[in-house]
Amino acid sequence: GDYRKILLELLKDPTKRTEKAGNEKYENVELPGYKQPEIYKEDIIQQGTMKAAPNFDAGRDADALRKAMKGFGTDEKTLIAILGNRNTAQRLEIKATFKSKLGR
């Protein structure tokens, strides 16, 4: 039933679709009286009340995250322990280090 419908939708020619897929029809919709919070702007790095972790090493954290995500499944405790205790600037540094080391 549903599986067949999904497969048929995927096989259709995307140039002939009249209905927009996904969230495209909701992009750039202005809501009266709504202002997007500053927290979503990417140029703001320090947000919230999280304090910087002492003895921070982005390389060590990137290696630990890779080890936690390697193989089948994930080690959620390690992910939470690392990412849950780093402020935004530190998480962005981990992201850049992870990407430079592993290309992901």
C-alpha positions as CSV (number, residue, x, y, z in Angstrom):
1,G,0.0,0.0,0.0
2,D,2.0,3.0,1.3
3,Y,5.3,1.5,0.2
4,R,4.0,1.1,-3.3
5,K,2.8,4.7,-3.4
6,I,6.2,6.0,-2.2
7,L,8.0,4.0,-4.9
8,L,5.7,5.2,-7.6
9,E,6.3,8.8,-6.4
10,L,10.0,8.3,-6.5
11,L,9.8,7.0,-10.1
12,K,7.9,9.9,-11.4
13,D,9.7,12.5,-13.6
14,P,10.5,15.5,-11.3
15,T,10.1,18.0,-14.1
16,K,6.4,17.0,-14.5
17,R,5.5,17.5,-10.8
18,T,3.1,20.3,-10.2
19,E,3.1,20.1,-6.4
20,K,6.1,21.3,-4.5
21,A,7.8,18.5,-2.5
22,G,8.8,18.7,1.2
23,N,8.9,22.1,2.9
24,E,9.5,24.2,-0.2
25,K,5.9,25.4,-0.2
26,Y,6.5,26.8,3.3
27,E,9.8,28.6,2.7
28,N,9.8,32.4,2.7
29,V,6.3,32.5,4.2
30,E,5.8,35.6,6.3
31,L,3.8,35.2,9.5
32,P,2.2,38.3,10.8
33,G,3.7,39.4,14.2
34,Y,6.5,36.8,14.1
35,K,10.1,37.7,14.3
36,Q,12.8,35.0,14.0
37,P,14.8,34.8,17.3
38,E,18.4,35.9,17.2
39,I,19.6,32.5,18.3
40,Y,19.0,31.1,14.8
41,K,21.4,33.5,13.1
42,E,24.6,31.7,12.3
43,D,26.9,34.6,12.9
44,I,26.1,34.6,16.6
45,I,28.4,32.1,18.3
46,Q,27.9,32.6,22.0
47,Q,24.4,31.7,23.1
48,G,22.6,30.5,26.1
49,T,24.2,30.0,29.6
50,M,26.5,27.0,28.8
51,K,30.0,27.6,30.2
52,A,33.1,26.6,28.3
53,A,34.4,23.2,29.2
54,P,37.8,23.3,31.0
55,N,40.8,21.5,29.3
56,F,39.0,21.6,25.9
57,D,40.7,19.8,23.0
58,A,38.7,19.8,19.8
59,G,40.9,17.1,18.3
60,R,40.4,14.7,21.2
61,D,36.6,15.4,21.1
62,A,36.4,14.8,17.3
63,D,38.3,11.5,17.7
64,A,36.0,10.4,20.5
65,L,32.9,11.4,18.5
66,R,34.1,9.4,15.5
67,K,34.7,6.4,17.7
68,A,31.3,6.7,19.2
69,M,29.6,6.8,15.8
70,K,31.8,4.2,14.1
71,G,30.3,0.8,13.3
72,F,26.8,-0.4,13.8
73,G,24.9,1.9,16.1
74,T,26.1,4.7,18.2
75,D,27.4,5.2,21.8
76,E,24.9,7.8,22.8
77,K,26.4,8.3,26.3
78,T,29.6,9.5,24.7
79,L,27.8,11.8,22.3
80,I,25.8,13.3,25.1
81,A,28.8,13.6,27.4
82,I,30.8,15.5,24.9
83,L,28.2,17.7,23.0
84,G,26.1,18.3,26.1
85,N,29.0,19.8,28.0
86,R,30.5,22.1,25.3
87,N,29.3,25.6,24.5
88,T,28.5,26.7,21.0
89,A,31.9,28.0,20.1
90,Q,33.5,24.7,21.2
91,R,31.0,22.7,19.3
92,L,31.7,24.7,16.2
93,E,35.4,24.1,16.7
94,I,34.8,20.4,17.1
95,K,32.7,20.4,13.9
96,A,35.6,22.1,12.0
97,T,38.2,19.7,13.4
98,F,36.0,16.7,12.6
99,K,35.5,17.9,9.1
100,S,39.2,18.6,8.5
101,K,40.4,15.3,10.0
102,L,37.8,13.0,8.5
103,G,36.4,14.9,5.6
104,R,32.8,14.6,6.9
